[in-house]
């Protein structure tokens, strides 16, 4: 059993009794975060600033979003290509992205 407590202006307690309850809770939180994120899985993104990105990574300054969860991290994971033409995954500051 897992009990989660979330404090807003009042305290809300929810007891998760089973693995299915936990899975349902996690899935609902995933959907909420996915809906709130500025970029969704599969979106094309353009890098507007290359701060911290080595020049051989993310050739063309574009990629496809693999993960964007600003509540957890200021980084978005993009799939792109490096200077050798190899497909790579690389974290980029979400603030440095725009829709492509």
N, CA, C and O atoms as CSV, one atom per row, in Angstrom:
chain,resi,resn,atom,element,x,y,z
A,1,UNK,N,N,0.851,-1.173,0.000
A,1,UNK,CA,C,0.000,0.000,0.000
A,1,UNK,C,C,0.892,1.230,0.000
A,1,UNK,O,O,1.957,1.227,0.618
A,2,UNK,N,N,0.463,2.280,-0.690
A,2,UNK,CA,C,1.183,3.543,-0.788
A,2,UNK,C,C,0.187,4.656,-0.544
A,2,UNK,O,O,-0.864,4.704,-1.184
A,3,UNK,N,N,0.508,5.555,0.378
A,3,UNK,CA,C,-0.355,6.696,0.660
A,3,UNK,C,C,0.352,7.963,0.217
A,3,UNK,O,O,1.479,8.231,0.636
A,4,UNK,N,N,-0.310,8.749,-0.635
A,4,UNK,CA,C,0.244,9.994,-1.145
A,4,UNK,C,C,-0.486,11.167,-0.515
A,4,UNK,O,O,-1.711,11.153,-0.395
A,5,UNK,N,N,0.270,12.185,-0.111
A,5,UNK,CA,C,-0.327,13.387,0.452
A,5,UNK,C,C,0.093,14.568,-0.389
A,5,UNK,O,O,1.273,14.737,-0.695
A,6,UNK,N,N,-0.875,15.386,-0.764
A,6,UNK,CA,C,-0.634,16.560,-1.592
A,6,UNK,C,C,-1.236,17.766,-0.866
A,6,UNK,O,O,-2.433,17.776,-0.576
A,7,UNK,N,N,-0.425,18.775,-0.573
A,7,UNK,CA,C,-0.906,19.948,0.134
A,7,UNK,C,C,-1.058,21.101,-0.835
A,7,UNK,O,O,-0.115,21.470,-1.534
A,8,UNK,N,N,-2.252,21.664,-0.871
A,8,UNK,CA,C,-2.529,22.826,-1.706
A,8,UNK,C,C,-2.918,23.905,-0.699
A,8,UNK,O,O,-2.047,24.397,0.019
A,9,UNK,N,N,-4.173,24.286,-0.619
A,9,UNK,CA,C,-4.640,25.144,0.466
A,9,UNK,C,C,-5.322,24.281,1.520
A,9,UNK,O,O,-5.527,24.703,2.658
A,10,UNK,N,N,-5.660,23.090,1.123
A,10,UNK,CA,C,-6.167,22.085,2.053
A,10,UNK,C,C,-5.332,20.828,1.828
A,10,UNK,O,O,-4.614,20.725,0.834
A,11,UNK,N,N,-5.426,19.893,2.733
A,11,UNK,CA,C,-4.683,18.643,2.581
A,11,UNK,C,C,-5.595,17.592,1.985
A,11,UNK,O,O,-6.714,17.373,2.447
A,12,UNK,N,N,-5.093,16.953,0.955
A,12,UNK,CA,C,-5.840,15.924,0.243
A,12,UNK,C,C,-5.060,14.619,0.379
A,12,UNK,O,O,-3.894,14.555,-0.011
A,13,UNK,N,N,-5.680,13.596,0.918
A,13,UNK,CA,C,-5.019,12.313,1.077
A,13,UNK,C,C,-5.737,11.267,0.245
A,13,UNK,O,O,-6.965,11.181,0.236
A,14,UNK,N,N,-4.938,10.477,-0.452
A,14,UNK,CA,C,-5.500,9.423,-1.293
A,14,UNK,C,C,-4.720,8.148,-0.987
A,14,UNK,O,O,-3.492,8.135,-1.067
A,15,UNK,N,N,-5.414,7.103,-0.645
A,15,UNK,CA,C,-4.760,5.831,-0.361
A,15,UNK,C,C,-4.901,4.920,-1.575
A,15,UNK,O,O,-5.999,4.674,-2.074
A,16,UNK,N,N,-3.770,4.438,-2.023
A,16,UNK,CA,C,-3.734,3.536,-3.169
A,16,UNK,C,C,-3.537,2.132,-2.626
A,16,UNK,O,O,-2.481,1.818,-2.076
A,17,UNK,N,N,-4.533,1.297,-2.774
A,17,UNK,CA,C,-4.545,-0.021,-2.141
A,17,UNK,C,C,-3.868,-1.108,-2.961
A,17,UNK,O,O,-3.303,-2.046,-2.399
A,18,UNK,N,N,-3.920,-0.994,-4.266
A,18,UNK,CA,C,-3.450,-2.087,-5.115
A,18,UNK,C,C,-2.457,-1.576,-6.155
A,18,UNK,O,O,-2.312,-0.370,-6.359
A,19,UNK,N,N,-1.785,-2.506,-6.800
A,19,UNK,CA,C,-0.887,-2.137,-7.896
A,19,UNK,C,C,-1.672,-1.450,-9.008
A,19,UNK,O,O,-1.162,-0.527,-9.642
A,20,UNK,N,N,-2.889,-1.884,-9.248
A,20,UNK,CA,C,-3.732,-1.254,-10.274
A,20,UNK,C,C,-4.071,0.183,-9.886
A,20,UNK,O,O,-4.088,1.062,-10.747
A,21,UNK,N,N,-4.343,0.439,-8.597
A,21,UNK,CA,C,-4.601,1.809,-8.131
A,21,UNK,C,C,-3.378,2.695,-8.379
A,21,UNK,O,O,-3.509,3.830,-8.838
A,22,UNK,N,N,-2.193,2.168,-8.073
A,22,UNK,CA,C,-0.955,2.920,-8.273
A,22,UNK,C,C,-0.738,3.192,-9.758
A,22,UNK,O,O,-0.401,4.309,-10.149
A,23,UNK,N,N,-0.932,2.165,-10.581
A,23,UNK,CA,C,-0.768,2.327,-12.027
A,23,UNK,C,C,-1.740,3.369,-12.575
A,23,UNK,O,O,-1.364,4.185,-13.416
A,24,UNK,N,N,-2.979,3.346,-12.106
A,24,UNK,CA,C,-3.980,4.333,-12.545
A,24,UNK,C,C,-3.565,5.740,-12.133
A,24,UNK,O,O,-3.695,6.684,-12.913
A,25,UNK,N,N,-3.065,5.880,-10.907
A,25,UNK,CA,C,-2.631,7.182,-10.408
A,25,UNK,C,C,-1.466,7.721,-11.246
A,25,UNK,O,O,-1.481,8.877,-11.669
A,26,UNK,N,N,-0.462,6.875,-11.482
A,26,UNK,CA,C,0.712,7.288,-12.259
A,26,UNK,C,C,0.303,7.656,-13.686
A,26,UNK,O,O,0.788,8.646,-14.233
A,27,UNK,N,N,-0.574,6.875,-14.282
A,27,UNK,CA,C,-1.007,7.154,-15.650
A,27,UNK,C,C,-1.763,8.487,-15.727
A,27,UNK,O,O,-1.564,9.265,-16.661
A,28,UNK,N,N,-2.617,8.741,-14.757
A,28,UNK,CA,C,-3.351,10.011,-14.736
A,28,UNK,C,C,-2.384,11.186,-14.577
A,28,UNK,O,O,-2.562,12.222,-15.217
A,29,UNK,N,N,-1.365,11.034,-13.732
A,29,UNK,CA,C,-0.363,12.091,-13.564
A,29,UNK,C,C,0.435,12.283,-14.849
A,29,UNK,O,O,0.733,13.416,-15.226
A,30,UNK,N,N,0.783,11.187,-15.526
A,30,UNK,CA,C,1.467,11.264,-16.814
A,30,UNK,C,C,0.638,12.054,-17.812
A,30,UNK,O,O,1.164,12.949,-18.475
A,31,UNK,N,N,-0.644,11.744,-17.932
A,31,UNK,CA,C,-1.516,12.442,-18.881
A,31,UNK,C,C,-1.629,13.926,-18.537
A,31,UNK,O,O,-1.629,14.769,-19.434
A,32,UNK,N,N,-1.726,14.256,-17.234
A,32,UNK,CA,C,-1.819,15.650,-16.809
A,32,UNK,C,C,-0.554,16.417,-17.193
A,32,UNK,O,O,-0.626,17.521,-17.732
A,33,UNK,N,N,0.614,15.814,-16.907
A,33,UNK,CA,C,1.881,16.483,-17.229
A,33,UNK,C,C,2.086,16.608,-18.736
A,33,UNK,O,O,2.578,17.628,-19.219
A,34,UNK,N,N,1.709,15.569,-19.472
A,34,UNK,CA,C,1.856,15.599,-20.922
A,34,UNK,C,C,1.000,16.719,-21.515
A,34,UNK,O,O,1.435,17.420,-22.429
A,35,UNK,N,N,-0.204,16.883,-20.997
A,35,UNK,CA,C,-1.105,17.926,-21.486
A,35,UNK,C,C,-0.556,19.316,-21.157
A,35,UNK,O,O,-0.726,20.245,-21.946
A,36,UNK,N,N,0.096,19.471,-20.008
A,36,UNK,CA,C,0.602,20.770,-19.564
A,36,UNK,C,C,1.930,21.154,-20.219
A,36,UNK,O,O,2.293,22.331,-20.228
A,37,UNK,N,N,2.651,20.188,-20.760
A,37,UNK,CA,C,3.986,20.451,-21.320
A,37,UNK,C,C,3.905,21.306,-22.581
A,37,UNK,O,O,2.968,21.167,-23.366
A,38,UNK,N,N,4.888,22.193,-22.778
A,38,UNK,CA,C,4.869,23.030,-23.977
A,38,UNK,C,C,5.169,22.261,-25.262
A,38,UNK,O,O,4.798,22.706,-26.348
A,39,UNK,N,N,5.835,21.117,-25.149
A,39,UNK,CA,C,6.121,20.269,-26.304
A,39,UNK,C,C,5.641,18.860,-25.993
A,39,UNK,O,O,5.785,18.380,-24.869
A,40,UNK,N,N,5.079,18.209,-26.982
A,40,UNK,CA,C,4.555,16.851,-26.825
A,40,UNK,C,C,5.462,15.846,-27.517
A,40,UNK,O,O,6.219,16.199,-28.422
A,41,UNK,N,N,5.382,14.600,-27.090
A,41,UNK,CA,C,6.115,13.503,-27.715
A,41,UNK,C,C,5.841,13.524,-29.215
A,41,UNK,O,O,4.686,13.511,-29.641
A,42,UNK,N,N,6.906,13.558,-30.013
A,42,UNK,CA,C,6.757,13.549,-31.466
A,42,UNK,C,C,6.738,14.914,-32.121
A,42,UNK,O,O,6.842,15.014,-33.344
A,43,UNK,N,N,6.605,15.987,-31.315
A,43,UNK,CA,C,6.649,17.331,-31.902
A,43,UNK,C,C,8.023,17.597,-32.506
A,43,UNK,O,O,9.033,17.095,-32.013
A,44,UNK,N,N,8.055,18.380,-33.563
A,44,UNK,CA,C,9.322,18.855,-34.122
A,44,UNK,C,C,9.672,20.163,-33.425
A,44,UNK,O,O,8.815,21.022,-33.222
A,45,UNK,N,N,10.947,20.301,-33.060
A,45,UNK,CA,C,11.385,21.502,-32.353
A,45,UNK,C,C,12.646,22.060,-32.994
A,45,UNK,O,O,13.487,21.321,-33.506
A,46,UNK,N,N,12.755,23.369,-32.954
A,46,UNK,CA,C,13.933,24.075,-33.458
A,46,UNK,C,C,14.680,24.642,-32.259
A,46,UNK,O,O,14.070,25.212,-31.354
A,47,UNK,N,N,15.992,24.488,-32.251
A,47,UNK,CA,C,16.835,25.028,-31.184
A,47,UNK,C,C,17.114,26.490,-31.513
A,47,UNK,O,O,17.666,26.796,-32.569
A,48,UNK,N,N,16.734,27.396,-30.610
A,48,UNK,CA,C,16.916,28.827,-30.844
A,48,UNK,C,C,18.215,29.354,-30.242
A,48,UNK,O,O,18.743,30.369,-30.697
A,49,UNK,N,N,18.727,28.674,-29.228
A,49,UNK,CA,C,20.015,29.017,-28.611
A,49,UNK,C,C,20.746,27.723,-28.324
A,49,UNK,O,O,20.145,26.774,-27.820
A,50,UNK,N,N,22.033,27.665,-28.634
A,50,UNK,CA,C,22.817,26.429,-28.501
A,50,UNK,C,C,23.660,26.403,-27.224
A,50,UNK,O,O,24.642,25.664,-27.162
A,51,UNK,N,N,23.312,27.169,-26.232
A,51,UNK,CA,C,24.073,27.186,-24.980
A,51,UNK,C,C,24.260,25.763,-24.451
A,51,UNK,O,O,23.284,25.048,-24.222
A,52,UNK,N,N,25.515,25.355,-24.259
A,52,UNK,CA,C,25.824,24.047,-23.687
A,52,UNK,C,C,25.753,22.878,-24.654
A,52,UNK,O,O,25.982,21.737,-24.252
A,53,UNK,N,N,25.443,23.131,-25.917
A,53,UNK,CA,C,25.364,22.048,-26.904
A,53,UNK,C,C,26.651,22.063,-27.726
A,53,UNK,O,O,26.941,23.052,-28.399
A,54,UNK,N,N,27.421,20.982,-27.678
A,54,UNK,CA,C,28.633,20.934,-28.498
A,54,UNK,C,C,28.287,21.101,-29.984
A,54,UNK,O,O,27.225,20.660,-30.423
A,55,UNK,N,N,29.179,21.736,-30.760
A,55,UNK,CA,C,28.869,22.018,-32.170
A,55,UNK,C,C,28.609,20.774,-33.012
A,55,UNK,O,O,27.909,20.848,-34.022
A,56,UNK,N,N,29.166,19.628,-32.606
A,56,UNK,CA,C,28.963,18.406,-33.399
A,56,UNK,C,C,27.625,17.719,-33.096
A,56,UNK,O,O,27.268,16.753,-33.770
A,57,UNK,N,N,26.878,18.205,-32.090
A,57,UNK,CA,C,25.585,17.612,-31.735
A,57,UNK,C,C,24.438,18.445,-32.292
A,57,UNK,O,O,24.564,19.660,-32.443
A,58,UNK,N,N,23.327,17.795,-32.595
A,58,UNK,CA,C,22.082,18.416,-33.037
A,58,UNK,C,C,22.294,19.271,-34.285
A,58,UNK,O,O,21.935,20.448,-34.327
A,59,UNK,N,N,22.883,18.647,-35.291
A,59,UNK,CA,C,23.128,19.293,-36.580
A,59,UNK,C,C,21.816,19.808,-37.173
A,59,UNK,O,O,20.804,19.107,-37.162
A,60,UNK,N,N,21.844,21.023,-37.683
A,60,UNK,CA,C,20.652,21.626,-38.282
A,60,UNK,C,C,19.766,22.323,-37.271
A,60,UNK,O,O,18.779,22.955,-37.649
A,61,UNK,N,N,20.100,22.219,-35.981
A,61,UNK,CA,C,19.333,22.872,-34.913
A,61,UNK,C,C,17.866,22.448,-34.868
A,61,UNK,O,O,17.007,23.232,-34.464
A,62,UNK,N,N,17.577,21.222,-35.277
A,62,UNK,CA,C,16.209,20.709,-35.211
A,62,UNK,C,C,16.221,19.297,-34.630
A,62,UNK,O,O,17.235,18.600,-34.674
A,63,UNK,N,N,15.089,18.896,-34.093
A,63,UNK,CA,C,14.956,17.537,-33.570
A,63,UNK,C,C,13.503,17.203,-33.321
A,63,UNK,O,O,12.612,18.029,-33.519
A,64,UNK,N,N,13.280,15.975,-32.884
A,64,UNK,CA,C,11.945,15.507,-32.529
A,64,UNK,C,C,11.903,15.274,-31.034
A,64,UNK,O,O,12.805,14.650,-30.476
A,65,UNK,N,N,10.861,15.769,-30.378
A,65,UNK,CA,C,10.738,15.671,-28.924
A,65,UNK,C,C,10.488,14.222,-28.503
A,65,UNK,O,O,9.579,13.559,-29.002
A,66,UNK,N,N,11.312,13.755,-27.580
A,66,UNK,CA,C,11.130,12.432,-26.994
A,66,UNK,C,C,10.543,12.539,-25.591
A,66,UNK,O,O,9.748,11.693,-25.182
A,67,UNK,N,N,10.937,13.590,-24.843
A,67,UNK,CA,C,10.452,13.780,-23.474
A,67,UNK,C,C,10.499,15.259,-23.131
A,67,UNK,O,O,11.521,15.918,-23.324
A,68,UNK,N,N,9.392,15.775,-22.623
A,68,UNK,CA,C,9.323,17.152,-22.129
A,68,UNK,C,C,8.438,17.150,-20.889
A,68,UNK,O,O,7.222,16.991,-20.986
A,69,UNK,N,N,9.058,17.329,-19.720
A,69,UNK,CA,C,8.331,17.353,-18.449
A,69,UNK,C,C,8.893,18.490,-17.601
A,69,UNK,O,O,9.720,18.251,-16.721
A,70,UNK,N,N,8.448,19.746,-17.859
A,70,UNK,CA,C,9.023,20.894,-17.171
A,70,UNK,C,C,8.815,20.889,-15.662
A,70,UNK,O,O,9.539,21.589,-14.953
A,71,UNK,N,N,7.853,20.124,-15.143
A,71,UNK,CA,C,7.697,20.022,-13.694
A,71,UNK,C,C,8.857,19.258,-13.074
A,71,UNK,O,O,9.190,19.466,-11.907
A,72,UNK,N,N,9.469,18.380,-13.847
A,72,UNK,CA,C,10.561,17.535,-13.362
A,72,UNK,C,C,11.924,18.099,-13.734
A,72,UNK,O,O,12.860,18.018,-12.939
A,73,UNK,N,N,12.051,18.667,-14.926
A,73,UNK,CA,C,13.354,19.094,-15.436
A,73,UNK,C,C,13.200,20.260,-16.403
A,73,UNK,O,O,12.217,20.330,-17.140
A,74,UNK,N,N,14.178,21.187,-16.404
A,74,UNK,CA,C,14.147,22.272,-17.384
A,74,UNK,C,C,14.644,21.832,-18.761
A,74,UNK,O,O,14.744,22.646,-19.678
A,75,UNK,N,N,14.956,20.538,-18.902
A,75,UNK,CA,C,15.487,20.016,-20.159
A,75,UNK,C,C,14.435,19.219,-20.914
A,75,UNK,O,O,13.594,18.550,-20.314
A,76,UNK,N,N,14.492,19.300,-22.231
A,76,UNK,CA,C,13.678,18.469,-23.109
A,76,UNK,C,C,14.631,17.548,-23.858
A,76,UNK,O,O,15.661,17.995,-24.363
A,77,UNK,N,N,14.293,16.268,-23.931
A,77,UNK,CA,C,15.122,15.333,-24.677
A,77,UNK,C,C,14.661,15.320,-26.130
A,77,UNK,O,O,13.503,15.041,-26.439
A,78,UNK,N,N,15.616,15.633,-27.016
A,78,UNK,CA,C,15.338,15.630,-28.457
A,78,UNK,C,C,16.077,14.479,-29.124
A,78,UNK,O,O,17.141,14.062,-28.666
A,79,UNK,N,N,15.507,13.971,-30.207
A,79,UNK,CA,C,16.216,13.059,-31.092
A,79,UNK,C,C,16.635,13.890,-32.298
A,79,UNK,O,O,15.825,14.600,-32.894
A,80,UNK,N,N,17.907,13.788,-32.644
A,80,UNK,CA,C,18.427,14.537,-33.781
A,80,UNK,C,C,19.592,13.783,-34.388
A,80,UNK,O,O,19.730,12.578,-34.179
A,81,UNK,N,N,20.423,14.472,-35.131
A,81,UNK,CA,C,21.607,13.845,-35.716
A,81,UNK,C,C,22.852,14.628,-35.305
A,81,UNK,O,O,22.801,15.833,-35.058
A,82,UNK,N,N,23.978,13.902,-35.238
A,82,UNK,CA,C,25.240,14.579,-34.967
A,82,UNK,C,C,25.965,14.835,-36.279
A,82,UNK,O,O,25.461,14.498,-37.350
A,83,UNK,N,N,27.141,15.427,-36.194
A,83,UNK,CA,C,27.891,15.807,-37.390
A,83,UNK,C,C,28.308,14.604,-38.225
A,83,UNK,O,O,28.628,14.751,-39.404
A,84,UNK,N,N,28.307,13.392,-37.616
A,84,UNK,CA,C,28.658,12.172,-38.358
A,84,UNK,C,C,27.437,11.524,-39.007
A,84,UNK,O,O,27.565,10.514,-39.699
A,85,UNK,N,N,26.256,12.098,-38.787
A,85,UNK,CA,C,25.032,11.554,-39.366
A,85,UNK,C,C,24.374,10.487,-38.516
A,85,UNK,O,O,23.407,9.863,-38.953
A,86,UNK,N,N,24.885,10.257,-37.288
A,86,UNK,CA,C,24.300,9.255,-36.398
A,86,UNK,C,C,23.113,9.864,-35.639
A,86,UNK,O,O,23.206,10.984,-35.136
A,87,UNK,N,N,22.000,9.125,-35.557
A,87,UNK,CA,C,20.840,9.580,-34.796
A,87,UNK,C,C,21.172,9.493,-33.315
A,87,UNK,O,O,21.638,8.462,-32.830
A,88,UNK,N,N,20.925,10.597,-32.596
A,88,UNK,CA,C,21.251,10.669,-31.179
A,88,UNK,C,C,20.076,11.239,-30.393
A,88,UNK,O,O,19.163,11.840,-30.959
A,89,UNK,N,N,20.120,11.038,-29.080
A,89,UNK,CA,C,19.211,11.684,-28.149
A,89,UNK,C,C,20.043,12.673,-27.352
A,89,UNK,O,O,21.139,12.340,-26.902
A,90,UNK,N,N,19.527,13.904,-27.169
A,90,UNK,CA,C,20.311,14.904,-26.481
A,90,UNK,C,C,19.386,15.842,-25.705
A,90,UNK,O,O,18.361,16.272,-26.235
A,91,UNK,N,N,19.738,16.168,-24.439
A,91,UNK,CA,C,18.918,17.101,-23.664
A,91,UNK,C,C,19.215,18.550,-24.043
A,91,UNK,O,O,20.372,18.947,-24.177
A,92,UNK,N,N,18.156,19.326,-24.211
A,92,UNK,CA,C,18.269,20.738,-24.583
A,92,UNK,C,C,17.379,21.536,-23.633
A,92,UNK,O,O,16.295,21.083,-23.266
A,93,UNK,N,N,17.838,22.726,-23.236
A,93,UNK,CA,C,17.006,23.596,-22.392
A,93,UNK,C,C,15.674,23.854,-23.094
A,93,UNK,O,O,15.651,24.315,-24.235
A,94,UNK,N,N,14.574,23.560,-22.417
A,94,UNK,CA,C,13.244,23.771,-22.987
A,94,UNK,C,C,13.045,25.230,-23.386
A,94,UNK,O,O,12.391,25.520,-24.388
A,95,UNK,N,N,13.607,26.145,-22.605
A,95,UNK,CA,C,13.472,27.578,-22.898
A,95,UNK,C,C,14.155,27.963,-24.216
A,95,UNK,O,O,13.872,29.022,-24.777
A,96,UNK,N,N,15.042,27.111,-24.703
A,96,UNK,CA,C,15.773,27.398,-25.939
A,96,UNK,C,C,15.169,26.692,-27.157
A,96,UNK,O,O,15.845,26.511,-28.170
A,97,UNK,N,N,13.906,26.298,-27.057
A,97,UNK,CA,C,13.233,25.597,-28.152
A,97,UNK,C,C,12.004,26.361,-28.615
A,97,UNK,O,O,11.379,27.105,-27.859
A,98,UNK,N,N,11.684,26.151,-29.880
A,98,UNK,CA,C,10.424,26.638,-30.432
A,98,UNK,C,C,9.883,25.582,-31.379
A,98,UNK,O,O,10.634,24.727,-31.848
A,99,UNK,N,N,8.601,25.632,-31.663
A,99,UNK,CA,C,8.011,24.670,-32.595
A,99,UNK,C,C,8.633,24.838,-33.971
A,99,UNK,O,O,8.870,25.957,-34.425
A,100,UNK,N,N,8.894,23.719,-34.626
A,100,UNK,CA,C,9.502,23.762,-35.960
A,100,UNK,C,C,8.474,23.443,-37.017
A,100,UNK,O,O,8.794,23.430,-38.206
